[in-house]
Amino acid sequence: VQFVESGGGYVQPGGSLKLSCVASGFTFSRYAMSWYRQAPGKERELVAVISSIGDTTKHADSVKGRFTISRDNAKNTVYLQMNSLEAKDTAVYYCYNAQLAYWGQGTQVTVSS
């Protein structure tokens, strides 16, 4: 199993980023996928989760209306579109498969003026 995350970076408040997580080593379309984040000095928290076929999503209250999780099973990829970014969104973002208990390596998102 392998996850390759990308799309993180430095952005000003109010900006946007789109994270990608390309999966391999398992049948991607059979599993729900999640994005988590961990800010410095804080516990890792769930950001969003999407069902195996993408028909059901759930977002944390802190990102609802600003972030959108999606997936493309033909590309074995899960995405996190992040709009209206705020300083409090600064964290390392990880993709995660709960059933396989497998984490990606993380991608840093920094929101600062």
C-alpha positions in Angstrom: 0.0 0.0 0.0 1.2 3.5 -0.9 -0.2 7.0 -0.8 1.5 9.9 -2.5 0.2 13.2 -1.4 0.8 16.5 -3.2 -0.6 20.0 -3.5 0.4 21.6 -0.2 2.2 24.8 0.0 2.2 28.4 1.2 -0.9 30.6 0.6 -2.3 33.8 1.9 -5.5 34.0 3.9 -8.5 33.7 1.6 -6.6 31.7 -0.9 -7.2 28.2 -2.2 -5.3 24.9 -2.6 -6.2 21.5 -3.9 -4.6 18.5 -2.3 -4.3 15.1 -4.1 -3.6 11.7 -2.8 -2.7 9.0 -5.3 -3.2 5.5 -3.9 -1.7 2.2 -5.0 -1.3 -1.4 -3.8 -5.0 -2.1 -3.1 -8.4 -1.9 -4.8 -9.0 1.8 -4.3 -12.6 1.8 -5.3 -13.6 -0.6 -2.6 -12.6 1.7 0.3 -13.7 4.9 1.9 -11.0 7.5 2.2 -10.3 10.3 4.6 -8.2 13.5 5.0 -6.8 14.3 8.4 -4.7 17.2 9.6 -2.3 17.9 12.4 -1.4 21.4 13.5 1.8 22.0 15.6 1.2 21.0 19.2 -2.3 19.6 18.5 -3.8 16.2 18.0 -4.5 14.9 14.5 -8.1 15.6 13.6 -10.5 14.3 10.9 -11.1 16.9 8.2 -13.4 14.9 5.7 -14.3 11.4 4.7 -15.8 10.1 1.4 -17.4 6.7 0.7 -16.0 4.2 -1.6 -18.0 5.3 -4.7 -18.1 9.0 -3.7 -21.8 9.2 -3.1 -21.5 10.2 0.6 -19.2 12.8 2.2 -18.8 14.2 5.6 -16.8 17.3 6.6 -15.7 18.6 10.0 -17.7 21.6 11.2 -14.5 23.7 11.1 -14.2 23.3 7.4 -17.8 22.9 6.3 -18.6 25.2 3.4 -14.9 25.9 2.6 -13.4 22.4 1.9 -14.7 19.7 -0.4 -13.5 16.1 -0.5 -13.9 14.2 -3.8 -12.4 11.2 -5.6 -11.7 9.8 -9.0 -11.7 6.0 -8.8 -10.4 5.7 -12.4 -7.3 7.6 -11.2 -7.0 6.0 -7.7 -7.0 9.5 -6.3 -8.8 11.4 -3.5 -8.8 15.2 -3.5 -9.3 17.9 -0.9 -10.3 21.3 -2.4 -9.6 24.0 0.2 -11.1 27.5 -0.3 -11.2 30.6 1.9 -8.2 29.3 3.8 -7.5 30.7 7.2 -4.4 30.8 9.4 -6.0 28.1 11.6 -6.0 25.7 8.7 -2.2 25.6 8.8 -1.2 22.0 9.4 0.2 18.8 7.9 -2.6 17.1 5.9 -2.7 13.3 5.6 -4.8 11.0 3.6 -5.9 7.9 5.4 -7.6 4.5 4.8 -9.3 3.5 8.0 -10.0 -0.1 7.1 -6.3 -0.7 6.1 -5.1 1.6 8.9 -2.7 3.2 6.5 -1.5 6.9 6.4 0.1 8.9 3.7 3.3 10.8 4.4 1.6 14.1 4.7 1.8 17.5 2.9 2.3 20.8 4.6 -0.2 23.6 4.2 0.8 27.0 5.6 -1.7 29.9 5.6 -0.1 33.2 6.4 0.1 36.8 5.3 
